[in-house]
Amino acid sequence: MKKPVFRGVCTALVTPFSDGRPDYDTFRFLIDLQLFAGIDALCVAGTTGEAATLSDGEWQRLLGVAVEGAGGKIPVIVGVGSNSTARAVAFARRAKAGGADAVLAVAPYYNKGTEDGIVAHYHEIADVGLPVIVYNVPGRTGVDLSTGLYRRIAEHPLIAGVKEAGEGYDRLLDFYYAFGESLPLYTGCDAAILPAVAVGASGVVSVVSNLIPRETRELYLAAARGDLAEARRLTALRLPLIRALFAETNPAPIKRAMEICGLCRGELRLPLSPVGEGLSQRLSDLLGMN
């Protein structure tokens, strides 16, 4: 039985930009909002944080701001994923030195590593000495990790869990029947909080909680205490917004939604581009800004 890095809701923080540069003051403000709302953990420089477009220096400073802002009250998890094992290991070392509590490492993409290579990739990251959450998102990486591969990866004592963002609830069931609660599971899909928790997941790495952290946590807590009627009600209430946030490539919709609510600018880095007029209007309607 491995101890979860967190239980509950971890917000996959956006990286706010202003005129092409990270807006660190706004980033601090967003972290303060998350803490005030009682969020359980923060994830910096993940997919939602546009990690693929951050410079090394920007990544380092975002981590520093997050660690300082969290002040040891909740875990800070930082993305170190790369298709280069050496680069991922180097970032894991920097994460450890910078005060991160754990790292999130996406399955190595593009190279199409063999199973032996993928296992070695994760074990080298874990050898740095921080807990590692394995991140499976085949729609982005072109690599889909199986339960058998998870089992081999998890032989390392510092493999601390899995963030599963593949399509279909059946993979949540596959994970449960393979591991029970011996290997912590997190869903990467806001719409799947209820079914994920129902099969023993420790929580969610959430996009929508950038916007509604307290409400997302209420949904998780209802599911975790077995109040299925309330969890179903809250899921139905939030589902239109969640679906809108994934109608175009994340994080463009969540950034537009946050801009509508005055939380940050909707600025993105290419090759991402702003959402279309139709989705922008849909978000405004859902957020009651008309």
GUKOLVEX-249845 format. One line per 4 residues: number of its first residue (from 1); for each residue x, y, z of C-alpha. Coordinates in steps of 0.5 Angstrom, whole numbers, plus 500, padded with zeros to 3 digits. Example, Ala and Ser with C-alpha at 12.3 -4.5 7.8 and 13.67 -1.06 7.14 Angstrom:
REM GUKOLVEX-249845
1) 525 491 516; 527 498 514
//
This chain:
REM GUKOLVEX-249845
1) 500 500 500; 503 507 498; 501 513 501; 498 518 497
5) 502 525 495; 495 528 497; 487 526 497; 482 530 494
9) 483 536 489; 489 538 486; 489 544 481; 493 544 475
13) 495 551 475; 494 555 469; 500 559 467; 498 567 466
17) 502 571 461; 502 578 460; 505 580 453; 508 574 452
21) 511 573 459; 509 569 465; 505 574 470; 508 572 477
25) 504 577 481; 497 574 478; 500 567 479; 501 569 486
29) 494 571 486; 491 565 483; 495 561 489; 492 565 494
33) 485 564 491; 486 556 491; 489 556 499; 483 560 501
37) 478 555 498; 481 550 501; 484 546 495; 488 540 497
41) 494 540 493; 497 544 487; 500 542 480; 505 547 477
45) 508 547 470; 503 541 467; 499 541 461; 494 546 463
49) 500 550 465; 503 550 458; 509 547 460; 512 545 453
53) 513 552 452; 516 554 458; 523 556 458; 528 553 464
57) 528 559 468; 520 560 467; 519 553 470; 524 555 476
61) 521 561 478; 514 558 477; 516 553 482; 519 558 487
65) 513 562 487; 508 556 488; 513 553 494; 513 560 497
69) 506 561 496; 504 554 499; 508 555 505; 508 548 506
73) 501 548 508; 499 543 502; 503 539 497; 506 542 491
77) 507 538 485; 511 540 479; 511 537 472; 518 534 469
81) 515 530 463; 520 530 457; 521 525 452; 528 525 454
85) 530 521 460; 536 525 462; 532 532 461; 526 529 466
89) 532 527 471; 535 534 471; 528 537 472; 527 532 477
93) 533 534 481; 531 542 480; 525 540 483; 528 537 489
97) 532 542 490; 527 547 489; 522 545 495; 517 541 491
101) 513 535 494; 513 531 488; 513 531 481; 509 529 475
105) 512 525 469; 508 524 463; 509 518 459; 515 519 454
109) 512 521 448; 514 521 440; 520 517 441; 515 511 442
113) 520 507 447; 519 500 449; 516 497 455; 523 496 458
117) 525 503 456; 519 506 459; 520 503 466; 527 505 466
121) 525 512 464; 521 512 470; 525 509 475; 531 514 473
125) 526 520 475; 524 516 481; 532 515 483; 532 523 484
129) 529 522 491; 522 525 490; 515 521 489; 513 521 482
133) 506 521 479; 506 517 473; 501 521 468; 498 517 462
137) 495 522 457; 495 518 450; 491 523 447; 497 527 447
141) 503 523 448; 501 517 443; 503 512 448; 498 508 452
145) 500 505 459; 497 499 461; 496 496 468; 501 491 467
149) 506 497 465; 504 500 471; 505 494 475; 513 494 473
153) 514 502 474; 511 501 481; 516 496 483; 520 503 485
157) 518 505 492; 518 512 490; 513 511 484; 507 514 488
161) 501 514 484; 498 514 477; 494 520 474; 490 517 469
165) 487 521 463; 485 516 458; 479 516 455; 473 511 458
169) 471 509 465; 473 502 464; 480 504 465; 479 506 472
173) 476 499 473; 482 496 470; 486 500 475; 482 498 481
177) 482 490 479; 489 490 478; 491 494 484; 485 496 489
181) 488 502 493; 495 499 494; 497 504 488; 494 511 489
185) 490 513 483; 488 520 480; 483 522 475; 485 527 470
189) 478 528 468; 474 533 472; 467 529 469; 470 523 472
193) 471 525 479; 465 521 482; 466 514 478; 474 515 480
197) 472 516 487; 467 510 487; 473 505 485; 478 508 490
201) 481 513 487; 485 518 491; 483 524 488; 483 529 481
205) 488 533 478; 483 538 476; 482 544 471; 476 546 473
209) 478 548 480; 482 553 477; 475 557 476; 471 553 482
213) 476 550 487; 471 550 493; 465 547 489; 470 542 485
217) 472 540 492; 465 539 495; 464 534 489; 470 530 491
221) 468 530 498; 461 528 497; 463 522 493; 469 520 498
225) 464 520 504; 459 516 499; 453 521 499; 452 519 492
229) 445 523 491; 449 529 492; 455 527 488; 451 526 482
233) 447 532 483; 454 536 483; 456 533 477; 450 534 473
237) 451 541 476; 458 542 473; 458 538 467; 456 543 462
241) 462 547 464; 467 542 464; 465 540 457; 465 547 455
245) 472 547 458; 474 541 454; 471 543 447; 477 546 445
249) 485 544 447; 486 545 454; 488 550 457; 485 555 452
253) 478 554 454; 480 555 462; 484 561 460; 478 564 457
257) 473 562 462; 478 565 467; 479 572 463; 471 572 463
261) 471 572 471; 477 577 471; 482 572 474; 487 573 469
265) 488 574 462; 487 569 457; 493 570 453; 496 563 451
269) 503 561 447; 503 558 440; 501 554 437; 495 554 442
273) 490 560 440; 484 563 443; 478 559 443; 473 561 437
277) 467 566 438; 462 560 439; 465 557 445; 467 564 448
281) 460 566 448; 458 559 451; 463 560 457; 460 567 458
285) 453 564 458; 455 558 463; 458 563 467; 453 568 467
289) 456 574 465; 451 576 460
//
